[in-house]
Amino acid sequence: MLYSNYLKQLDLQDIVVFLNLLEQQSAKRTAELMCISQPTVSYCLKRLRTCFDDALFVLSHGILLPTLKAVKIAPYLKLVVESVNRCAENEDSAPASVNKVWRVCAPEYFELSLLPLSLTTLARERANVSFHIERLGNSLPIDRLMSGNIDIAMGFGPGYHQLHPDLQWQSILDDEFVCVTSLLGQTSDKPMNIDDFCSSPHIFPTPWVSEKNIIDGWLEKIGRSRKLLARANSYQACINIVAALPVTLALPARLLPFLLIPEKVIVCKPPLGCPTFTLDMIWAKERSHHEEVFSLRSLIQRVSRNTQINQ
């Protein structure tokens, strides 16, 4: 017997929506996880609120935070779902694991250097988890990090993201530039001369959306500049252009093993004083202890350590 007529209006989907909202802290991610629409999530939440006479979740900085009552009733609703799952089990089959999607906003650098090994590790350890990679824009997606719509972002540092009060960050890779060029007279045994570097036409990779970049910022500081012949969306496209024309590309050194470098293309050190950089992992401070964010960070940290050992 149910104590309230309102309880009769609930169905199992409402309870599952509640539990996923509690975990995901996002109506959009709950809808995607359950393969239902966001209006359906909203409708279920409305019925839950009427039933329990409580808001259950309040929006704060884009995150759905549970009320005190929601926290109190959660163990009982989890028990309901677990009990129903046990009814569906039999001795010959185990309950299916819930599929998880880790959402990462990152440049192509991450996809080339760390994503393949991350996926290989996941296949061994957590077969029910998949990655969804979004291209890094000209600024960090702070609101989406705070709301949980994106779990972590990857950016280049040390840079603009480090002082934001709502974010935490960690440098996971150090890197430097090399010059990939087809200019006559260049050799691989000595650094490229700064005058040759600046006078050469350059190919600028734009695997992330940005008007500013480390190389041009450095040249501006020393009173120099370079001529950009073309922008290309991927590092490999830039290298293909270098192979066809007498031009230069400033390429992160750690990407060399992951790209096809034609024999006639010269790889040499950049001019003296060329800056180094880091690849940084960035996440919302409020979600530091969220289970999935913590697991994702731990995986990328392990993969980055293995990458540095192997190179």
Phi, psi and chi 1 to 4 in degrees:
 res  aa     phi    psi   chi1   chi2   chi3   chi4
   1 MET       -  138.3  -64.0  -73.0  -66.5      -
   2 LEU   -96.5  137.4  -64.7  175.4      -      -
   3 TYR   -69.7  -29.5  -69.0  144.4      -      -
   4 SER  -124.9  143.3  166.9      -      -      -
   5 ASN   -63.8  -28.5  -74.1  -29.5      -      -
   6 TYR   -63.3  -35.6  -74.0  122.9      -      -
   7 LEU   -62.4  -27.7  -71.7  173.3      -      -
   8 LYS   -67.7  -20.5  -63.4  177.5 -177.7  177.9
   9 GLN   -80.8  -16.0  -60.3  174.7   22.2      -
  10 LEU   -79.2  148.6  -69.6 -178.8      -      -
  11 ASP  -126.6  177.9   58.0   30.5      -      -
  12 LEU   -63.3  -33.3 -167.8   58.5      -      -
  13 GLN   -62.0  -38.9  177.7  173.5  -94.8      -
  14 ASP   -58.4  -43.2  -61.9  -31.9      -      -
  15 ILE   -67.7  -40.9  -62.1  173.9      -      -
  16 VAL   -65.3  -39.3  174.7      -      -      -
  17 VAL   -59.0  -46.3  164.1      -      -      -
  18 PHE   -56.2  -48.1  170.7   86.2      -      -
  19 LEU   -66.5  -36.6  -65.1  175.5      -      -
  20 ASN   -71.8  -36.6  -81.9  -46.4      -      -
  21 LEU   -62.4  -37.5  -73.8  172.5      -      -
  22 LEU   -63.2  -38.6 -165.8   68.1      -      -
  23 GLU   -84.1  -44.9  179.8 -179.8   -9.9      -
  24 GLN   -83.6  -25.8  -58.6  -63.8  -34.4      -
  25 GLN    58.7   27.8  -61.4 -178.8  -44.0      -
  26 SER  -156.2  128.2  163.2      -      -      -
  27 ALA   -67.7  -36.1      -      -      -      -
  28 LYS   -65.8  -46.3 -179.5  178.7  179.2 -178.7
  29 ARG   -68.0  -33.6  -68.0 -175.2   64.9  176.6
  30 THR   -63.6  -44.2  -65.6      -      -      -
  31 ALA   -61.9  -43.9      -      -      -      -
  32 GLU   -65.4  -41.5  -68.7  173.8   -9.6      -
  33 LEU   -64.0  -37.9 -174.8   63.4      -      -
  34 MET   -92.4   -3.3  -64.2 -178.8   62.5      -
  35 CYS    59.2   42.7  -63.3      -      -      -
  36 ILE  -127.8  171.7   59.2  177.8      -      -
  37 SER   -83.8  159.0   66.5      -      -      -
  38 GLN   -63.9  -38.5  -79.4 -170.9 -107.4      -
  39 PRO   -58.6  -33.9  -28.4   36.2      -      -
  40 THR   -65.7  -41.2  -61.3      -      -      -
  41 VAL   -60.5  -44.6  171.6      -      -      -
  42 SER   -62.1  -41.2  -60.9      -      -      -
  43 TYR   -64.6  -42.4 -179.6   67.9      -      -
  44 CYS   -63.2  -41.8  -68.3      -      -      -
  45 LEU   -65.3  -37.1 -178.6   55.2      -      -
  46 LYS   -61.8  -42.5 -179.0  178.8  179.4 -178.9
  47 ARG   -66.4  -39.7  -70.0 -158.2  -63.4 -171.8
  48 LEU   -62.2  -43.0  -72.6  159.9      -      -
  49 ARG   -63.6  -40.0  -75.8  169.0  167.2  166.2
  50 THR   -66.3  -42.7  -60.4      -      -      -
  51 CYS   -63.0  -45.3  173.4      -      -      -
  52 PHE   -98.7    2.8  -66.3  105.9      -      -
  53 ASP    51.9   49.5 -167.8   24.7      -      -
  54 ASP  -158.9  150.8 -171.2   82.7      -      -
  55 ALA   -66.2  -28.9      -      -      -      -
  56 LEU    68.2  -45.6  -62.3  179.1      -      -
  57 PHE  -136.3  139.4  -63.1   92.8      -      -
  58 VAL  -123.8  142.8  -67.0      -      -      -
  59 LEU   -85.2  125.9 -167.4   63.7      -      -
  60 SER  -138.8  115.3  174.7      -      -      -
  61 HIS    55.0   37.6  -61.8  -71.1      -      -
  62 GLY    82.0    3.2      -      -      -      -
  63 ILE  -113.3  136.8  -61.3  174.2      -      -
  64 LEU   -85.4  110.3  -73.5  175.4      -      -
  65 LEU  -101.6  136.8  -61.9  177.5      -      -
  66 PRO   -73.3  144.6   27.6  -34.5      -      -
  67 THR   -77.6  173.4   64.0      -      -      -
  68 LEU   -60.7  -39.5 -178.6   59.3      -      -
  69 LYS   -66.6  -39.2 -173.2  164.3 -171.3  175.8
  70 ALA   -60.7  -40.7      -      -      -      -
  71 VAL   -64.5  -38.4  172.9      -      -      -
  72 LYS   -69.9  -37.9  -73.0 -178.0  176.4 -179.7
  73 ILE   -86.4  -14.1   66.9  175.2      -      -
  74 ALA   -55.9  -45.6      -      -      -      -
  75 PRO   -60.3  -35.2  -22.7   33.5      -      -
  76 TYR   -71.2  -38.9  -58.8  101.3      -      -
  77 LEU   -71.2  -34.5  -64.1 -177.3      -      -
  78 LYS   -61.7  -38.9  -73.5 -179.6 -178.7  177.9
  79 LEU   -64.7  -35.8 -177.0   59.2      -      -
  80 VAL   -60.8  -49.3  169.2      -      -      -
  81 VAL   -66.1  -42.3  174.6      -      -      -
  82 GLU   -61.6  -38.1  -71.1  170.7    1.2      -
  83 SER   -66.6  -41.7  -61.2      -      -      -
  84 VAL   -65.5  -40.0  172.0      -      -      -
  85 ASN   -62.1  -37.5  -78.9  -28.2      -      -
  86 ARG   -64.9  -33.3  -72.7 -163.7 -170.4   99.8
  87 CYS   -63.4  -31.5  -66.6      -      -      -
  88 ALA   -86.7  -12.2      -      -      -      -
  89 GLU   -78.0  156.9  -70.1  176.5   17.3      -
  90 ASN  -136.3  172.3   58.4   59.5      -      -
  91 GLU   -66.3  -21.8  -65.1 -179.8   -4.6      -
  92 ASP   -96.1   -3.2  -61.8  -37.2      -      -
  93 SER  -136.8  142.1   63.7      -      -      -
  94 ALA   -95.8  153.8      -      -      -      -
  95 PRO   -63.9  140.7   20.8  -30.9      -      -
  96 ALA   -68.9  141.5      -      -      -      -
  97 SER   -78.4  151.6   57.1      -      -      -
  98 VAL   -80.6  131.8  176.8      -      -      -
  99 ASN   -74.8  135.6  -68.8  -33.7      -      -
 100 LYS  -116.8  146.7  -61.0  -77.8 -174.4 -179.2
 101 VAL  -122.6  120.4  177.9      -      -      -
 102 TRP   -93.8  124.3  -77.4  -16.8      -      -
 103 ARG  -103.8  122.6  -70.9  169.0  171.8   77.4
 104 VAL  -127.3  132.9  178.5      -      -      -
 105 CYS  -103.4  118.3 -179.6      -      -      -
 106 ALA  -154.4  157.1      -      -      -      -
 107 PRO   -81.1  172.5   30.5  -35.0      -      -
 108 GLU   -61.1  -28.7 -172.7 -168.1   14.7      -
 109 TYR   -51.7  -44.9 -176.3  102.7      -      -
 110 PHE   -66.1  -41.8  169.4   79.0      -      -
 111 GLU   -63.5  -36.2  -66.5  178.4  -58.0      -
 112 LEU   -78.6  -42.0  -71.4  171.2      -      -
 113 SER   -90.9  -34.5   60.6      -      -      -
 114 LEU  -121.5  -26.3  -64.1  180.0      -      -
 115 LEU   -64.5  -44.1 -176.4   56.9      -      -
 116 PRO   -58.3  -45.9  -26.9   37.0      -      -
 117 LEU   -69.0  -32.6 -173.7   53.7      -      -
 118 SER   -62.2  -43.4  -62.8      -      -      -
 119 LEU   -68.8  -37.8  -68.3  172.9      -      -
 120 THR   -62.3  -42.8  -58.0      -      -      -
 121 THR   -65.3  -41.7  -54.0      -      -      -
 122 LEU   -61.7  -39.9  -93.3 -175.7      -      -
 123 ALA   -60.3  -31.0      -      -      -      -
 124 ARG   -81.5  -36.0  -68.1 -164.7  -52.9  -95.2
 125 GLU  -103.3  -37.9  -61.2  177.9   -2.6      -
 126 ARG  -143.8   84.7  -63.4 -174.5   61.3  174.9
 127 ALA   -67.9  -15.3      -      -      -      -
 128 ASN   -91.6    8.5   64.5  -41.4      -      -
 129 VAL  -112.3  139.6  178.1      -      -      -
 130 SER  -132.0  160.6   59.9      -      -      -
 131 PHE  -100.4  143.5  -90.8   95.0      -      -
 132 HIS  -125.2  113.2  177.9   83.7      -      -
 133 ILE  -102.4  128.3  -51.1  -65.0      -      -
 134 GLU  -111.6  147.5  -66.2 -172.8   21.4      -
 135 ARG   -71.9  134.6 -170.2 -174.4 -168.2 -162.3
 136 LEU   -66.2  132.7  178.7   66.4      -      -
 137 GLY   -92.3 -163.3      -      -      -      -
 138 ASN   -80.7   -2.0   55.6   10.1      -      -
 139 SER  -149.4  157.6   61.2      -      -      -
 140 LEU   -67.6  141.7  -73.5  173.0      -      -
 141 PRO   -80.0   70.1   30.8  -34.5      -      -
 142 ILE   -60.1  -47.0  -63.4  171.8      -      -
 143 ASP   -61.2  -39.4  -69.3  -19.2      -      -
 144 ARG   -74.1  -30.7  -62.5  178.9   67.5 -164.6
 145 LEU   -66.4  -41.5  -76.4  166.4      -      -
 146 MET   -67.7  -35.3  -65.0  -63.2  -62.7      -
 147 SER   -81.8  -12.9   68.1      -      -      -
 148 GLY    87.8    3.9      -      -      -      -
 149 ASN   -68.0  -28.8 -176.3 -103.9      -      -
 150 ILE  -123.6  133.3  -67.8  175.6      -      -
 151 ASP   -77.7  -50.2  -66.7  -54.1      -      -
 152 ILE  -143.3  161.5   65.8  166.7      -      -
 153 ALA  -123.3  152.9      -      -      -      -
 154 MET  -116.3  131.7  -52.1  -61.4  -60.9      -
 155 GLY  -142.0  171.4      -      -      -      -
 156 PHE   -98.3  137.1  -64.4  110.6      -      -
 157 GLY  -140.1 -168.7      -      -      -      -
 158 PRO   -65.8  134.5   20.0  -27.4      -      -
 159 GLY  -153.3 -149.4      -      -      -      -
 160 TYR   -68.9  -21.4   58.2   93.4      -      -
 161 HIS   -83.3  -15.3   59.0  -91.9      -      -
 162 GLN   -72.3  -21.5  -62.9  178.9    3.3      -
 163 LEU   -99.6    1.0  -60.4  179.9      -      -
 164 HIS   -69.3  127.3 -163.8  -75.7      -      -
 165 PRO   -68.4  -20.7   23.8  -34.2      -      -
 166 ASP   -95.0    1.6  -66.3  -33.5      -      -
 167 LEU  -118.9  152.3  -59.2  178.9      -      -
 168 GLN  -119.7  154.7  -71.3 -174.8  -44.8      -
 169 TRP  -148.0  160.9   63.2  -82.8      -      -
 170 GLN  -150.8  128.3  176.7 -176.2    7.7      -
 171 SER   -77.5  128.2  -67.4      -      -      -
 172 ILE  -115.6  -17.1   58.8  172.8      -      -
 173 LEU  -141.5  140.4  -76.4 -179.9      -      -
 174 ASP  -103.6  142.4  -62.3  -54.4      -      -
 175 ASP  -148.7  167.1 -154.1  -10.8      -      -
 176 GLU  -138.6  167.7   59.8 -173.3    9.5      -
 177 PHE   -94.0  151.2  -72.0   99.3      -      -
 178 VAL  -123.1  159.3  -65.5      -      -      -
 179 CYS   -99.2  125.8  -72.2      -      -      -
 180 VAL  -109.1  115.3  179.1      -      -      -
 181 THR  -143.4  156.9 -175.7      -      -      -
 182 SER  -121.9   17.9   52.2      -      -      -
 183 LEU   -67.8  140.3  -66.8 -179.8      -      -
 184 LEU   -65.6  140.9  -66.5  176.0      -      -
 185 GLY    92.5  -10.3      -      -      -      -
 186 GLN   -83.6  142.2  -62.5  -60.7  -39.8      -
 187 THR  -129.0  159.3   60.6      -      -      -
 188 SER   -83.0   -6.5   59.2      -      -      -
 189 ASP   -94.7   -0.1   58.3  -10.1      -      -
 190 LYS  -147.0  154.7   60.8 -178.5 -179.6  179.3
 191 PRO   -63.4  154.0  -18.5   30.5      -      -
 192 MET   -72.1  136.7 -164.7  171.2 -172.2      -
 193 ASN   -68.0  141.3 -179.9  -81.2      -      -
 194 ILE   -61.2  -35.0 -175.5   66.1      -      -
 195 ASP   -68.0  -43.0  -67.9  -31.8      -      -
 196 ASP   -63.8  -39.0  -67.6  -21.7      -      -
 197 PHE   -61.8  -45.6 -176.2   82.9      -      -
 198 CYS   -75.8  -31.2  -68.3      -      -      -
 199 SER   -81.3  -20.0   62.1      -      -      -
 200 SER   -71.7  140.7  168.9      -      -      -
 201 PRO   -64.5  141.4  -17.2   30.6      -      -
 202 HIS  -117.4  147.8  -80.6 -105.7      -      -
 203 ILE  -102.9  128.3  -55.5  -58.2      -      -
 204 PHE  -109.2  115.4  178.1   40.2      -      -
 205 PRO   -74.6  135.3   27.5  -32.0      -      -
 206 THR  -123.9   59.3   55.8      -      -      -
 207 PRO   -74.9   -2.0   27.5  -33.2      -      -
 208 TRP  -138.5  159.5   72.4   97.5      -      -
 209 VAL   -86.3  112.2 -178.7      -      -      -
 210 SER  -158.6  136.9  175.7      -      -      -
 211 GLU   -87.8  -27.0  -65.9  -57.6  -39.5      -
 212 LYS  -103.8  151.5  -79.6  -74.0 -167.2  178.6
 213 ASN  -149.4  165.2   62.0   83.0      -      -
 214 ILE   -62.9  -42.4  -61.9  170.6      -      -
 215 ILE   -64.9  -50.7  -65.7  -64.4      -      -
 216 ASP   -65.4  -33.7  -72.3  -39.3      -      -
 217 GLY   -63.1  -41.1      -      -      -      -
 218 TRP   -65.0  -47.1  164.6   60.9      -      -
 219 LEU   -60.8  -38.5  -69.2  174.4      -      -
 220 GLU   -62.9  -39.1 -175.0  177.7  -26.9      -
 221 LYS   -65.2  -31.8  -74.0 -179.1 -179.6  179.2
 222 ILE   -98.8   12.5   63.0  174.2      -      -
 223 GLY    74.4   26.9      -      -      -      -
 224 ARG  -122.0  173.8  -55.4  -64.6  -65.3  -99.1
 225 SER  -154.7  170.2   62.4      -      -      -
 226 ARG  -135.1  163.7   61.2  175.8  177.0  167.8
 227 LYS  -102.5  124.3  174.8 -173.3  175.9 -177.4
 228 LEU   -92.2  117.7  -66.4 -179.8      -      -
 229 LEU   -81.3  -38.3  179.3   64.4      -      -
 230 ALA  -160.5  155.6      -      -      -      -
 231 ARG  -111.4  140.0  -66.7  170.1  178.5 -106.1
 232 ALA  -131.3  153.4      -      -      -      -
 233 ASN   -79.3  -14.8  -75.8  -32.0      -      -
 234 SER  -139.3  156.9   71.4      -      -      -
 235 TYR   -64.1  -39.9  -69.3  108.1      -      -
 236 GLN   -65.3  -37.1 -172.2   62.6   58.7      -
 237 ALA   -62.1  -38.7      -      -      -      -
 238 CYS   -63.5  -43.6  -70.5      -      -      -
 239 ILE   -63.8  -38.4  -69.7  173.2      -      -
 240 ASN   -62.3  -35.3  -66.0  -13.9      -      -
 241 ILE   -70.1  -40.8  -64.2  172.5      -      -
 242 VAL   -59.6  -37.1  173.2      -      -      -
 243 ALA   -68.3  -22.7      -      -      -      -
 244 ALA   -99.0  -22.9      -      -      -      -
 245 LEU  -134.1  155.9  -62.4  168.8      -      -
 246 PRO   -77.2   81.6   27.9  -33.6      -      -
 247 VAL  -136.0  177.2  -65.5      -      -      -
 248 THR  -130.9  146.8  -61.4      -      -      -
 249 LEU  -130.3  128.0  164.0   67.9      -      -
 250 ALA   -88.3  112.8      -      -      -      -
 251 LEU  -120.0  135.7  178.0   74.4      -      -
 252 PRO   -58.4  130.6  -26.9   35.9      -      -
 253 ALA   -62.8  -34.5      -      -      -      -
 254 ARG   -67.9  -14.1  -74.2 -170.1  179.8  -84.5
 255 LEU   -86.3  -11.5  -63.3 -173.3      -      -
 256 LEU   -54.8  -43.0  -76.6  170.8      -      -
 257 PRO   -67.4  -16.1  -18.6   31.5      -      -
 258 PHE  -100.2    2.7  -53.8  106.2      -      -
 259 LEU  -123.4  155.2  -62.6  167.0      -      -
 260 LEU   -91.0  109.4  179.8   61.6      -      -
 261 ILE  -103.6  112.5  -48.0  -67.6      -      -
 262 PRO   -61.0  151.1  -22.4   33.8      -      -
 263 GLU   -61.6  -34.1  -70.3 -174.4    4.6      -
 264 LYS   -77.5   -6.9   63.2 -179.9  178.9  179.1
 265 VAL   -88.0  134.8  169.4      -      -      -
 266 ILE   -94.2  133.9  -60.1  -62.2      -      -
 267 VAL  -113.7  120.5  177.4      -      -      -
 268 CYS  -140.4  171.0   61.4      -      -      -
 269 LYS   -70.9  153.0  -71.0 -173.3  175.8  -62.4
 270 PRO   -77.9  175.2   31.2  -36.2      -      -
 271 PRO   -58.7  152.6  -24.0   33.5      -      -
 272 LEU   -59.0  137.8  -63.4  177.2      -      -
 273 GLY    94.4   -6.7      -      -      -      -
 274 CYS   -60.3  132.7 -175.8      -      -      -
 275 PRO   -71.3  155.1   26.1  -34.5      -      -
 276 THR   -99.0  176.3   59.8      -      -      -
 277 PHE  -155.0  172.7   64.5   94.2      -      -
 278 THR  -124.6  155.5   60.1      -      -      -
 279 LEU   -99.7  122.6  179.5   67.6      -      -
 280 ASP  -113.4  142.4  -64.0   -7.8      -      -
 281 MET  -101.4  130.1  179.1  167.0   55.4      -
 282 ILE  -128.3  137.0  -52.2  131.4      -      -
 283 TRP  -147.9  165.4   64.5   93.3      -      -
 284 ALA   -74.5  133.0      -      -      -      -
 285 LYS   -58.7  -38.1 -172.2 -179.5  -62.3 -176.6
 286 GLU   -68.1  -18.1  -70.6 -171.7    7.5      -
 287 ARG  -107.9   17.1  -57.2 -171.4   75.7 -123.4
 288 SER   -57.8  -37.0  -68.6      -      -      -
 289 HIS  -101.3    8.1  -58.8  -65.8      -      -
 290 HIS   -64.0  133.2 -172.1  -77.3      -      -
 291 GLU   -55.0  -47.1  179.5 -177.4   -5.3      -
 292 GLU   -70.6  -38.6  -66.8  -56.7  -41.0      -
 293 VAL   -64.2  -43.0  173.2      -      -      -
 294 PHE   -62.3  -43.0 -179.0   80.6      -      -
 295 SER   -64.5  -41.9  -61.9      -      -      -
 296 LEU   -64.8  -45.5  175.2   55.9      -      -
 297 ARG   -60.0  -43.2  -74.1  166.8   44.9 -153.7
 298 SER   -62.4  -41.2  -61.9      -      -      -
 299 LEU   -62.1  -48.2  171.3   70.6      -      -
 300 ILE   -66.3  -35.8  -67.8  176.7      -      -
 301 GLN   -62.1  -45.2  -72.4  167.6    6.2      -
 302 ARG   -64.3  -44.1  -77.5 -171.2  -69.1  134.2
 303 VAL   -64.0  -41.2  167.8      -      -      -
 304 SER   -65.2  -37.6   64.4      -      -      -
 305 ARG   -64.3  -44.2  -75.4 -164.8  -65.2  -91.8
 306 ASN   -63.4  -36.9  -69.1  -22.0      -      -
 307 THR   -63.9  -43.0  -61.3      -      -      -
 308 GLN   -67.7  -35.2  -66.2  180.0   77.7      -
 309 ILE   -67.5  -38.7  -69.1  171.4      -      -
 310 ASN   -80.7  -17.1  -66.2  -28.2      -      -
 311 GLN   -97.4      -  -74.3 -167.2  -16.5      -
